[in-house]
Amino acid sequence: MSHLPTPGCRSPVCPTSGRPNGQSFLNVRLHRNVLISLMREHRSRPDWKDQDELSGESNLEEDCMFHITASVRSTVSIALTLFLTMFLAMLVTAPAQAATYPVAPYTTANLNYARNIQYYINYERHRYGRQTVYQSSCPAWFAMHWNYGLAQTGLFYHQSMYRVLSTCHASAAGEVLARGNQSSRAVVTAWMNSPGHRAILMDGRYNKIGVDARYAAGVWTFAADFTR
C-alpha cells in the first residue's frame, strides 16, 4: 500500500493529512520504526560508505520527525483549546446563587417558626382584604439561602431584589427581615407596626412567599420573600 507524500514532505512515509487523528499518527510511528530498522540494517553492510546516502537518510528521518512533532503539537493544542473553552463556559453559565452559603437541614423548630410566620402574614392580609400568599419554591430558595448566611455571619441587610425578579421570572418582589427571640406572632406584629415592612406585607400584587427561620449564636433570624 502506497502513501502519497504531504506537500513539502520529501518522504513517501510522511502523514498524508495534517489532521491529528489517532490512526494516521499510529501509521506514521509504524512506518518510522520500519524505516529506522532498515537504516540500521543498511548501515551494518560493509559497503556502506556513501556520505550522500547517509545525509539523505538523515534528512528523511528528520523530515518525518518534524511532521510527527507537528502532529503531536496540534493534538495537544486542540485538547488545551477544548479544555479552556469548557472551563470558561462553566464560569460564564454558573449561577450567581452558587456563591451563597450551604444550607443546613431544617429542624422541627425551624419549620414551625417559618410556617407560623406565613400563617400570621396571611392572617393580617385577610384582615385588610388582601389575597393569600402561597409557599413557592423560588422565593423560598432565596429566603432560605440568604437568611442562612445572615444567621451564620451575624450580618443583617437585604439581598438584591433584581436577582429574585430575574430568577423567579417575577413582576414584583419584596423582602422583610427580623432578628430576635420572639414568637412568630410578635415578629409579624413588629413588621405590621413598621410602615416600610407593613407596605410589603400588605402589597396586593404578591401571591407567592418563601419564609425562613434560623437559630444561630443564641438568636433567631427571619426572612420572608414575596413575589408575583
N, C-alpha and C positions, 0 to 999 in steps of 0.2 A: 504494500500500500504506500503510495507516494504522498508527500506533503508539499504543498505549494509554499514557497518562502514568503514571509511577511515583507512588505515594501521596506527597503532599507536594510534587510537582513540578508547576509551572504550565505546562509546555510539552509539546506533543504529540511533540516530538523527543527527549525525555529517555529514558535507557535504561529498558527495561521489566523488567529483572531486576537485583537487587543483586549477582548473582554475577559476578565479574570474568573473564568468558570473552573470548577474543580477538575473536570475531565481533561481539558486542554493542559492544565498545569501538570497533571499526572503523566500525560503523554510526553510532555517536554522532559520531565525528570527521567522517564524510562529511556527516551532517546539519548539524553545526555549520558546516562550510565553506560549505555551501549557504546557511545562514541568514545568515552574515556577508556573503556576496556579495549577497544580497537586500537586506540592510540598507544596504550601501554604495550600491546602485543606487537605493534609495528615498530616501536622504539627498541624492543628487545632483539629485533632482527640485526644480524651482523652488518648487513649492507646499508643500514640506515645512517646516512651521512649528510643528506641534503639539508642545509640550513634553511633554504627557502621553503622546503616542505614543512620543517619544524615551525617556521614563522606562520605559515598558512594554517597549520593545525592549531596553533596558539590563538590566532585571530578567530578561528572558528569557535573555539571553546569560549573565548571572551565574549564573542558576539552573542552566543546563546545564553551565557550567564547574564549578560546585560538585559536580555528580554525576560529571563526568569525573574531577575530582581525587579524589573519594572512591573511585572505581573503581580508579584507579592506586594509591592508598594501600593499598587492600585487597589488590591483587595483590602489591605489594611485601611487605606484612605476611605473606601466606601463604607467599611464597618464603622469607623470612627464617625463619619458623617451621619450615618443612620442613628448611632447611639446619641450623638449630640442633639439631633432633631427630635428624637423621642423624649430626651431629658427636658429640652426647652418646652416641648408641647405639654409635658406634665406640669411644669411650673406655671405656664400660662393658664391651663384649664383647671388647676387646683382651686377649689372654692375658698373664699376668704374665711369661711367658718372653720376651716381646718386648724386655724391658729388658736381657737378657743380652748378652754380647759376641758380635760376629760371629766365626765360626769360620773359621780359615784351612784350606786344603785339607790333607789328610793326606799325609805323605811315607811312603816305604817304611820308614824308621826308626820313625816313629810307629806304623804298623800292626804291624810286627814286635814292637815292645815291648808293645803292647796285647794282641796275640794270645798272646804268650808268658806274660804275666801271667795271662791267663784259663786257659791250659793248666796252669800250676802251681797255680792255685787249685783247679781240678778234680782235679789230682793229689793234693793234700792232702785234699780232701773224700772222694775214693775210699778213701784210706788209712784213714779213720775211718768208713767206711760211709755216707757222705752221697751224695745223688743229684747228678747232673751239673747244673750251671747253664749254660744256653744263652744265646747272644747274642740280645738282644731290642732292638727299635728304641727303645722308650720309655725304659728305664733308660740305654740307650746315649746317647740325646739329652741326658739330664740330666748324665751323666758328662762328655760331650764339652763342652757349653757351660759347665758350672761349672769344669771343670779348665782350660779355655782362659782363663777370667777370672782364675783363681788364678795361672796361669803368667805372664800379661801384667802383673799388678799386683804380684806378689810376696807377696800375702796368702796366708793358709793357715788356713782354717776350713771347717766343714761347712755345706752348704746345708740348707734345711728339708726334712725328710722328709715333711712334711704335703703339700707340693706334689707330691712324687713319688707318694705314695699316691693323691692325688686325680686327678692327670692320667693316671697309668698304670692307674687302677682296680685298685689292688693292695690286698691284705690285710696285707702286711708289706713293709717296706723298710729298707734299711741301706746305709751307705756307709763306705768306708775310703779314706784319703788317704796319700800318701807323697811325699817330695821328696828328691832326691839323685842323684848319678851312680853308680848301682849297676845290676847286671844284674837282669833280671826275676826270676830265681830268688832273688836276695838280697832283693828287695823283698818277695816273698811270705813268705820266711823271717822277715823282720823283723816282718811282720804276725802270723805264727804265734807269735812269741815275746812278743807283747803280748796280755795276757788280753782286753782290750776288743776289739781287732781280730780276735783268734782266734775270739771268740764270734760275730762277724758272719760270718766266713768259714765257720765250721762250723755255722751255723744251718740245720737240716734243712728249714725251711719254704721257703727260697728255691729257685727253679727258673729264674730269669732273671737275666741280668747285662749290664752295659754297662761297658766298660773304656776309659779314655782315657789317653794318654801325650803330654806336650807338653814341648818343649825351648825355653826362653827365658832370656835373661840368663845363659847358661852353666850352667844346671842343669835337670834333668828334674823334672817334677811329674806325679804319677799319681793317678787316681781310679777307683774301682770301685764301681758302684752295683748293689745287689741288690734284686729284688722277687719277689713271688709273686702 
